[in-house]
């Protein structure tokens, strides 16, 4: 019986929020448009790039300015974020992934990044060979929180939803897991806090990557959503 752990990328495996803000700021500069506040940019982490630009610019998703913004971001991503891959890993990620693989867990990534960017970042961080599959937002019609990404991972790897757990740092990750029939681990060291994540009813919560590994390693039996007081602990 195969057991699968699916990870979000930004804010879950790699500590990219500050670098993402920096890259958005540079992209807005290239557009000749005043950059939004850092908090506004951070609030878009976890949604597809085009939607993020449209929201921050206050224009429709098909506006030409969005297309230009995405183009600049893609270029600047290679200059600003990729070279920092190894130093952006959260503590314990490499060892934790190896521990899960040693226990026979299949690992995958489902991210709101474009596939090429996610793949490149994982390679830069030295993680790509740990994952059987990487699914990006541009490989589905409806990205997270829609379950399409999760279902694509399950279908491609041939794993039943009841034998899979999703690990992420935003409510979009938890909502996708619920809709796809997977259990979930919400991490509190990324973009969103425990107070923001608890209402989404994750199966478990983790404050460190070591706790993620412990929950995923012991998650072969189907869990139930933890009580708020348990989650807060």
N, C-alpha and C positions, 0 to 999 in steps of 0.2 A: 504494500500500500504506500503510495507516494504522498508526502506531505510537503506543502508549498508555503513559503514565506515571500510575500510581495512587498517591496519597499517603495515608498516615495523617495525622491532624490533630494531636492532642496529643503534644508531644514530638518532632514531626517538622517541622511547619510553624510551630507556635506554642509558645512556652515557657510552658506553662500548669501544669506540675506543682505549683509553689508555690501558685498561685492556686486550684488544685483542692483542695489540702490545706486552705487557708483556707475554702473554700466547704463542704467536708465538715464541718469543725470547727463552722462556724456552723449547719449543718443539724442536727448532733447536739445543739448547744445548744438549738435550737428544739424538738427532741424531748424535751429534759430528760434526755438520756443523756450520760454521760461520753464525751468524744471519744477515739477511738483515737490511738495514736502516729502521728506524721507518716509514719514509714517504712511502717506498715501501710497507710495510705491510698495512698501512692505505689505500693505493690505492686499495688493494684487498677487502676491506670491502664492502659487498654487492654482492659478487660472492660466489659460493659454495666452501666449504673448500678444497676439492680435487683439484679443478682448481687453487685455491689460492696457495697451496703448490707447485703444478707443475710449476706455473709461477715463484714463488720465487726461486725454486730450479733449474729452467731451464732444467727440464726433462719432458718426456711425462706423461700424467695423469695416465697411467697404470704402471708407474715405481714403484718398490717396496719401494723406498725411500718415495714416496708420501703416500703410505699405512701406513708406519711406522710413518710418520709425523702426519697424521690424528689421528692415534691411541694415540700418545703422547699428541696431542692437546686435544683430548676428555678427557683423564685422567686429564690433567692440568686445563682444563676448570672447572672441579668440585672443584679443589683446589683453583684456583685463582679468578675466576669470580663469581661463584654461591654464595659464602658467602657474596659478596658485593651487591647482588641484590637490597635490599631496598635503599641503599645509591646511587645507580647508576641511579635512576629514574630522568628524567629531571623535573624541577619545573612545578608543575601544572598538571602532568600527571594523577595521581589518581583522583583528583577532576574533571578534564576535561572529563575523561572517564565516570565517574559517571553522569556528566551533560548530555553527549550525550545519555547515556542509559535512563536517565530520560525523554529525549525528544522522546524516542521510537526508537532510532537508534540501529540497530544490529551491533555488533562490531566483527571483525575478524583480524587475523594476517596472513600475507604472507611474509615469511622470507627466506633468503638464508642460514640460520642455519639449521642443521639437526633438525627434529621435536623434538626428545628427549631433545636436548639441549635448544631449544626454550621454550618448555613446562616447563622444569626445571627452566629456568631463570625467566619466568613469575610467576611461583609459588614462587620462592625465593623472588621476588619483591612484592608479594602479589597482583598480577594482574590477575592471570589465570581465576578467576571466572567471569571477565568482558567480556570474549570473547566466542562467540558461537563456534568458530572454529579456529584452528591454523594449517596452512599448512607450512611444511618445504621443503627444497630443495630436500630431499631424498624421497619425496612423489610424485614427478613429474619426467618425463623424461627430460624435458627441463626447467630448472629454469629461473628466471628473467635474462634478460629482456624479454624472451619469455612470451607470455600471458597465458601459461598453468596454472601457479599457480593461477592467478586471475580468470580464467575461472573455475577452480576447486572450488574455494570459491563460486563463483556465482551459479554454478550448485548445489553444496551441500546445500547451504542455500536457494535456490530457489528465488534469487533476480535478476531482470533484470539489465543489465549493466548500463542502463541510470539512475538507481536509486542507483548507487554505486559510491563512491569516494575512491581513493587510496592515502594514506599519506606516503611519504617517503623522505629520505634525499639524494638519489643518482639518477642519470639519468636513471639507470636501473629500478627503481621504476616507474618513469614517463613514460618510454618507454613501460613497461608492461601494465600500465594503458591505454595508447593510443591504444595499440594493442588489448586489451580486451574490448575496448569500454567504459571504465570508465573515469570519470573526475579525476583530480589529484590535490593534494596539495603538493608542494615541500617545505620542511622545510630547513632553512638555518643555523640552530644551530647544525647540525650534521657533517657528513664527508665532504660534498661538499658545496661550497659557492654559493651565488646567481648567480655570474658570470658564474659558471659551470652549474648551473641548468637551467637558463633562456633559453639557446638554445634548450633544450628538450621540450619547450613549455608547461609547466604545466598550468592547468586551473587557479590555484591560487598559491600564495607563502605566507609563514608564517615564521616570525622570532621568535615566541614563541609558546608554546603549547596552550596558551590562544587564539592566532590567529587561530591555527588549529581548535579549538573547534568552534570559531565563523564562520569560513568558512564552516565547515562540518555541523553545525547546520542550516545554511542558504542555504545549497546546495541541497535542495529538488527540486529546479528548475534547469534544465540543464544549466550549464554555458558554456562560451566560453573562449578560452585561453586569458589571460590578455596580454595587450600590454607590451613590455619590460619596459617602464617607470613606469607602474603601478606595475609590478613585483618588480622592484628595490625599490619601496617605501615600 
